[in-house]
């Protein structure tokens, strides 16, 4: 088990938070006129479903060591 690098952990958390916020924000801004899918706007699927799923996948990959250089 490797020691936790607090500086790297903090930078990664800030980067993931900013990525999530941008992905959540861009859904309604860019896809407002895109239409519907299963009765819900496309921006809903991107902002409220896809963005959190991508965040979870990135955190999982990051914590498993996928970001090691």
C-alpha positions in Angstrom: 0.0 0.0 0.0 1.4 3.4 -1.0 1.3 6.5 1.2 -1.3 9.1 0.4 0.0 12.2 -1.2 -2.3 14.9 0.2 -1.2 17.5 -2.4 -2.0 15.2 -5.3 -5.3 14.2 -3.7 -6.3 17.8 -3.3 -5.4 18.7 -6.9 -7.2 15.7 -8.3 -10.3 16.5 -6.2 -10.4 20.1 -7.4 -9.9 19.0 -11.1 -12.7 16.4 -10.9 -15.0 18.9 -9.2 -14.3 21.5 -11.9 -14.8 18.9 -14.7 -18.1 17.8 -13.1 -19.3 21.4 -12.8 -18.4 22.2 -16.4 -20.1 19.0 -17.7 -23.2 19.7 -15.6 -23.4 23.3 -16.8 -22.8 22.7 -20.5 -25.6 20.3 -20.9 -28.5 22.8 -20.8 -26.4 25.5 -22.5 -25.3 23.5 -25.5 -28.2 21.0 -25.9 -31.3 23.2 -25.1 -32.6 22.7 -28.6 -31.5 19.1 -29.2 -34.9 17.6 -28.6 -36.2 14.8 -26.4 -35.1 11.2 -25.6 -37.4 8.9 -23.7 -39.5 12.0 -22.9 -36.7 14.0 -21.3 -34.5 16.7 -22.9 -31.1 15.6 -24.1 -29.4 18.1 -21.8 -31.0 16.3 -18.8 -29.4 13.1 -19.8 -26.0 14.7 -20.3 -26.0 16.9 -17.2 -27.9 14.8 -14.7 -27.1 11.3 -15.8 -23.9 11.2 -17.9 -21.9 13.8 -16.0 -22.2 12.0 -12.6 -21.5 8.6 -14.2 -18.4 10.0 -15.8 -17.3 11.5 -12.5 -17.8 8.2 -10.7 -15.8 6.3 -13.4 -13.0 8.9 -13.3 -12.8 8.6 -9.5 -12.8 4.8 -9.7 -10.0 4.9 -12.3 -8.0 7.5 -10.4 -8.2 5.6 -7.1 -7.3 2.3 -8.6 -4.0 3.9 -9.8 -4.8 4.6 -13.4 -3.4 8.1 -13.2 0.1 6.9 -12.1 2.8 8.1 -14.5 
